[in-house]
Amino acid sequence: MANQFDCNNVLTGMDGYANKDDASGPTMGTDALQLNCTTSDVQGMQKIYKEKHWQLKGAGITAGKNYKVDLHFYGVVECKTYVGGTGPAKTDPNETPNVNQTHNLWLAGSTDNGDHWNTYAFTVTPASLSKLVGIGPQTGMLPDAAKTYIINQCPGARGEGHFTFNIDFPASITVPGESWINYIEYDTNCRMIANCGAAESSQTCPGPYNIVNTVKSAVPGTNASFLQPLANTANPPSRGQWWLVDVTGVTEM
């Protein structure tokens, strides 16, 4: 049997990591402004809104040897249409927003389409890297598109729109020892789709809102106080987007 490793010891900080995008001010239809965001909606010059980097390194991890990293994602996110790639998102049968459904919006081997809808992407690279193919500066070293992974590809044949979706799904990636997993987020117009349940942008934001009921048991202890949906104190309040990753296993291949 292949060696298995303690996730916290070989991917420090990734297990139970929660990314929260809070809204600034009240909702506008079902849109909201991103908190602490700077607009950079110029082709090829877009700036990263958020990033995070984790290295697969620790006792027993051999540089260059491949490891299977098992993940589980939870969250409420808007969807985006990326270029190319394969994965469950393409065949997700639930294209119509519904607060009672969860989705698998995973896509592997794709590139960004360069528009201003929110990008939620992971890359695997030999060294920590803050770039993504298809958006932002395209000079210098870029990540391999084949090792680029998306968690918010629009379900099935659905296009981008002013809705959010519940995500709750497992995924696996291959990571060479001592390589990096990079999280890259863009929101170049600093405008998010608020968590308004199944409401669309021409409507108000009345709820019921998207809630992923399984998240509190995802990483015991770490997220016991994790609250959702995120809501600010504006009038009317705005509920933002979020995702959480549970690293469920690291196994030598």
Secondary structure, 3 states (H helix, E strand, C coil): CCCEECHHHHCCCCCCEEEEECEEEEEECCEEEECCCCCCCCCCCCCCCEEEEEECCCCCCCECCEEEEEEEEEEEEECECCECCECHHHHCCCCCCCCCCCECCCEECCECCCCCCCEEEEEEECCCCCCECCECCCCCCCCCHHHEEECCECCCCCCCCCCEEEEEEEEEEEEEECCEEEEEEECCCCEEECCCCCCCCCCCCCCCCCCCCCHHHCCCCCCCCCCCCCCCCCCCCCCCEEEEEEEEEEEEC
